[in-house]
Amino acid sequence: MLLAALKPYIVTFVPIFLAIDAVGTVPLYLGMIEGLTRKQRWRILNESVIIASVVAVLFIVLGRAILTGLGITINDFRIAGGILLFIISVYLILPGKSRGPFGDMHSQDVGIFPLATPLITGPAVIVTCMMLLDNFGRLATLTSLMANMALTWVILRYAGLLTRLVGRPGMKAFSKISYIFLAAIAIMIAREGVQNTIYAFQLKQ
């Protein structure tokens, strides 16, 4: 009974965790805060997670209204979103690819760009959240999103310790594996969109 009640939260938590890829962001984050004071690091950490959360929540709350206003069905968005998510995943899996050319940035504004968006809340997170919203509802999606943002804060807070324990090669390997799972989720999303579109078309015949 308890497991059944928790299932929507578990099922929504995992894809969002893979989409955010907080572990993969650690090397970039460490490069951005290098040379900054403790106070500046705290400000960037808090600022980035808060802004990333706000951006993601806005898309969850307003995304459906935007789609309706544009005349886009949720199945259209499933197909397009699944394809986009797959392309992003494949790009990141390829050797030598990273989440962006931001490793040498030292500006104190990196908490907003590129850390909050697009590194924490990027296209993959937005697409994933909107897909989960349709399948599992707003409560489960928002709860899992907030839990993931809290986990992201913890991971970035202890980024230095994590790097020393796992090593940069280990973190890169973990990120590549997570992108493979994200690609599989993208295929599932697109497949459901195609199946539902075909089914709706058949009902009209």
N, C-alpha and C positions, 0 to 999 in steps of 0.2 A: 504493500500500500504506500509506504513512504517512498520507495524507489520510483513508483509510478508517478507520484506527486512531484518528485525532483527531476524526473526525466526531461521535461521541457527546458529546465535551467541548465542541465548538464549538456544537452544536445546543442543549445544555443551558445554555451560558454566556449566550447572547443573551437568552432569555426571562427569566432571573434578573436580568440587567443592566437590562432594561426594567422589571421589577417593582420592583427596588430604587430606580431612578431617582435615583441619587446626585446627578446634576447638578441635578435639580429640588429637591433638599433643600438645596442650597448657600445660597440666600437666607435660608431659615429658620435654618439653622445659623449664618450670620453674625450674624443678629439675636439669637440666643441667647447667643453668646459676646461680644457687644459690651460693652465696659467691664470684661471680666475680665482677670486677669493672664495672662502667658504660661504659667505653671505650671498655672493653672486650665483654660486652653484645652487644654493637652496632656492633662490628666486627663480632661476631658469627651470629647475625641476618642477616646482609647484605650478609655475605659470604654464609650462608646456602641457602637463597632464590636465589641468583645469580647462584650458582652451580646447584641447583635443576632445575632452568630454562634451563640452558645450557644442562644438561643431557636429559631433556624432549625434547627439540628442536632437539637435535642430533638424537634421535630416530624417531621423526616425519620426519626429512629430509632424513635420511639414512635408515629408517626401511623398506621401500618398496624395495629398492635396495638389502638389505640383504635378504629379503624374496625371491626375484626373483633369486638371486644367489644360494639360497638353494633349488630352485624348489618348494617352498611352495606357494600355491595360497592364495588369500586373504580370501577365504571361509574356507580353512584349518585353517588359523590364527584366523578367527572369532570363529570357533568351539572350538579350543584349548584355545584361549584367554578368551572366555566366560566361559568355564569350570574352568579355572584357577582363573578368577575373582570371580566366584561363591564360589570356595573353600576358597579363601582369605576372602571373606565377611562372610561366615558361621563361619570360625575360629574366626574372630573378634567379631561376635555376641555372641559366647558362653561365659558363665559366667567365669570371672576370666582371660579372654584372653586380651592381650594388643598388641600394635603394636611393641613391642620388649622389651627386658630386659635392657633398657637403662636409666632407671630412676635415677640410682646412679652414672652415669658418670659425672665427673667434668672436664675432659680434655678440653683445649681450642681448640682442634681439633674436637670437637663435631659438629662444624658448617658444616664440610664436611661429617663426618660419626659419628653418624647415622642420624643427623638432615636433611641435604640436601638429602641424600639417605641412607637408604630406607624410612625414615619417611615422607618427603615431596614428593619426586619423587621416588615412589616404583613401584613394578610390576603392581599394580592396575592402577596407573596413566599412565604408559607406554602402557599397553594394551588398556585402554580406549581411549587414544589419537590416537593410530593407527587405532582403529575401527572408530572413528569419522572422521579421515582423509579420509578414504575410502568413507564414507557416505556423508560428508558435505564439503570436500575439505580442502586445506591447509590453506587458508586465515581465514576461520571461526575457524578452530581448533587452529591455532597459536594465533589468537586474543583472544579467550576464555582462552587459556592456560596462556597468559601473564596477562590477567585481573585477573585470579585466583591467579597467583603468587603475583601480587600486593596486592590482598585482603589478601593473606596468610601473607605477610609482615605486614600489618596493624593489623591483628588479633594477631600475635606474639608480635608485638610492644606493644600492649595494653593488653597482656595476663594477667597481674596482675589485672588490672581493670575488665576484663571480668570474671575472677575467683571470684572476690568479688561480682560482680553483680548477676551472675548465680549460683555460688557455684559449687564445684567439682561434687556433685551428678547430678546436672542439666546438666553439660557438658558431663558427661558419658552417660546420657540418650540420649542426642542429638546425640552423636557418634553412639550409638547402632541403633537409628532410621535411621541414614544415611547409615549404613551398610546394613540394610534391603532394602533400595532403590537401593543400589549398587548391591545387589544380584539379584534384579528384572531386572536391566539393563543387568547384566551378562547373565541371561536367555534369554533376548531379543536378545542379540548379538549372542549367540550360536544358537538360533532358526533360525535367519536369515541365518546363515552359513549353517545349515542343509537344509533349504528350497532351498537356491540357489544351493547347491550341487546336490540335487535331481532334480531340474529343469534343470541344465546343463546336468545331466546324461540322462534325458528324451529326451533332444534335440538331443543327439548323437544316440539315438535308431532309 
